[in-house]
Amino acid sequence: MNLEEQEVYHRVVDHVKPGSIITMHIQDESHTISVLPKILDDLKKKGYEFKTVGELISETGL
């Protein structure tokens, strides 16, 4: 990972906790898109699950 990718990675992985909602805005597509698979893989290894916004809304009954 280059420096920009490391910054994006750590901004997410170092601060996520149970119940977190992660939003990613693609300001520089190359950095965000290239590091996203590693973020998802590493968080899955830590036991996190991912849902779409639609799934969250459906579960809460909003």
C-alpha positions in Angstrom: 0.0 0.0 0.0 1.2 3.5 -0.7 1.0 6.3 1.9 -2.5 7.5 0.8 -3.9 4.0 0.8 -2.4 3.4 4.3 -4.1 6.6 5.5 -7.5 5.5 4.2 -7.0 2.0 5.6 -6.0 3.2 9.1 -8.7 5.8 9.2 -11.3 3.0 8.9 -9.8 0.0 10.6 -8.3 1.8 13.6 -11.6 3.4 14.5 -14.3 0.9 13.7 -16.1 -0.7 16.6 -19.3 -2.8 16.9 -22.2 -0.9 15.5 -20.1 1.4 13.4 -21.5 2.7 10.1 -18.7 3.2 7.6 -19.3 5.6 4.7 -16.7 6.0 2.1 -16.7 8.9 -0.3 -14.6 8.4 -3.3 -12.5 11.6 -3.5 -9.6 10.0 -5.1 -10.9 6.8 -6.6 -7.6 5.1 -7.0 -6.7 5.1 -3.3 -10.2 4.3 -1.9 -11.0 1.6 -4.5 -7.7 -0.1 -4.3 -7.6 -0.3 -0.5 -11.3 -1.3 0.0 -10.8 -5.0 -0.5 -8.1 -5.1 2.2 -10.3 -3.1 4.6 -13.2 -5.5 4.0 -11.1 -8.6 4.3 -9.3 -7.5 7.5 -12.6 -6.5 9.1 -14.2 -9.8 8.2 -11.3 -11.6 9.8 -12.1 -9.7 13.0 -15.7 -10.9 12.8 -17.4 -7.9 11.4 -20.3 -8.3 9.0 -21.5 -5.9 6.4 -25.0 -4.8 5.4 -26.4 -2.4 2.9 -28.2 0.8 3.9 -31.4 -0.9 2.7 -30.9 -3.9 5.0 -30.3 -1.6 8.0 -33.4 0.4 7.3 -35.4 -2.8 6.8 -34.2 -4.3 10.1 -35.0 -1.2 12.1 -38.5 -0.8 10.5 -37.9 2.9 9.5 
